[in-house]
């Protein structure tokens, strides 16, 4: 195995490129028009993509292994999403005491998640439906994003909150 600072051998770069193209083709076939991305896009293996209507990625977007999305989302340019990040929408209804959670069904779909450009989302973060993460924001690993996050801030926690400005 090569060290991180050494370039990959050409034959391995070629295999990686073929595997990325294969994954992209599978997503395009399965999602039939619900999935769109720009240039220099890559997504790791074991991704689960189930948007109700649309999943859009900008240019220069890199997503790690195990990305899981079950809501509509729009991701801007120059975004890094670490491994095992989840985008989920509203869940089940549970307000009727006469019915079980199982039989009440799901709530109406939330608005799409919007991730503006120049953003980093850390490992195992969960982002809930309808959230907007501002341009230049950094979201720390393991965060739970339940509300909008302002631009150019470093945010983390459960729930994620702005901790400091990015450029201090």
C-alpha positions, 0 to 999 in steps of 0.5 A: 500500500502506498503512503498518502504522500506518494502518487498512485501508480498509473494502473491503479489510477485507471482502475479507480477512474473506471470504478467511479464511472461505473458507480456514476452510471449505476446512480444515473440508471437507478435514479432516472433523471433525479440525479445530476452532477457537475465536473470533477465529481466523485462519490465513494462506494456503498452510497445509498441515494433515494431522493424523492424528486431531485439530487443535484451536485455542483462542480468539484464535489467529493463525497466519501464512502457510505453517503446516505440520502433520503431527501431532496438536496442541492449541493454547490461547488467545491464541497467536501462531504466525508464518509458516512454522512446522512441527509434525511428528511422528516420521519414518521407521524406520531401525534395520534394516540389512537394509532401506532407510529407504524400505522400513522405513516410518514409526514409530508416531505421537507424542503430540500437540503441546500449546501452552499459552496466551499463547504466541508461536512465531517465524518458521520454527520447527520443533516435533517431536511430543509436545512441550509448550510451557508457558503464556506461553513465547516461542520465538525464530525459527528454533528447533528444539523437540525437548523440553518448554519451561517456562512463562513463559520465552524459549527459542531455539536448535537445539535450543531451550533456555530462555534467560531468564525472560519477566518479568525 
